[in-house]
Amino acid sequence: MYTRPDSSSLILKPKLYRCLMFVVDQIPGGERVSRLRDACERDPYTPWESLTRTERQIALHHILVNEKQNILYCYVPKVACSNWKRVITVLDGNASDTETIKAVNHEGFKRLSSFSAEEIRYRLQNYYKFMFVRNPLDRLVSAYKDKLTGDNGYYFETYVKLMINKFRNKYEDTKAPPPGTKGATITEFFRYLTTTQLAAMDEHWMPYNLLCQPCIFNYDFIGSMENLDEDAEEVLRLMNVNDLVRFPRKQRMYTERAHNPSTAELLSQIPKTMLRSIVHIYRRDFDLFSYEKPQ
């Protein structure tokens, strides 16, 4: 069982940041890191000792540990995490090349939650820590298209049925999905999000703030999906593993799925009041990583 470490040893004081953050608005990396730090101070975050046991376990579970290169990677579903897991698989010595890994074994990693309190403290203070983010709305739409519109049996039984039973035909703004599909609509999904506790969310749409606790764990590098190729190359170089592994090319299936339909098309179906509610739910993700909120 995980024992809570002393909070003073987990909250690493600001020092020389090696973080770089590149997004479509081209804010310089140093300025974005500064904004992250300022946002954490301006909107007081919950300190480690005040997090619930569930919240602590969520964060520690999502930090993968590579002992050979002293690396901690906090994975965020729908932000290239399968490809980053391919990278960790190679660095763990369980594959020779990222391009040869077809199906990722998502359970085959060491997680920070499996270590003792003292071991957790040591790794947080001495290992290289990184994570990747993307525009929160883009991520939600990606999760919707991947998990809630097709034939994913688990998500249909666990979430789609619930959304349909709870919301379909009860609201004028909810349209039935196209003929031949059995998924939820984007409006049903967003309405579901407005009724769900953050810590009870599926990891594919749980906020970054809960998954990785960026105000508590002082990450060395925070990359963005919007600048994925350049950021991936940069963080591998900073970790001195660019001669050992390469970030894999994006799989064709993901590229094709990402464009049908577009994020803009789906978001245009959302009532403005509901969209504002969603932005409010994910406001810390927007603020911490300097993503512009839609008007």
WONORDA-V90169 format. One record per run of one state. SS is the DSSP state (H for helix, E for strand, L for the rest). FROM is the first residue (numbers start at 1). LEN is the number of residues. If there is no record, write none. Layout:
ss->{SS:SS}
from->{FROM:FROM}
len->{LEN:LEN}
//
This chain:
ss->{L:H:L:H:L:H:L:H:L:E:L:E:L:H:L:H:L:E:H:L:H:L:E:L:H:L:H:L:H:L:H:L:H:L:E:H:L:H:L:H:L:H:L:H:L}
from->{1:7:11:29:43:48:51:53:62:63:67:71:75:81:92:98:101:110:112:115:117:127:128:134:136:148:153:168:186:194:198:201:208:213:221:225:239:252:259:263:268:272:282:283:289}
len->{6:4:18:14:5:3:2:9:1:4:4:4:6:11:6:3:9:2:3:2:10:1:6:2:12:5:15:18:8:4:3:7:5:8:4:14:13:7:4:5:4:10:1:6:7}
//
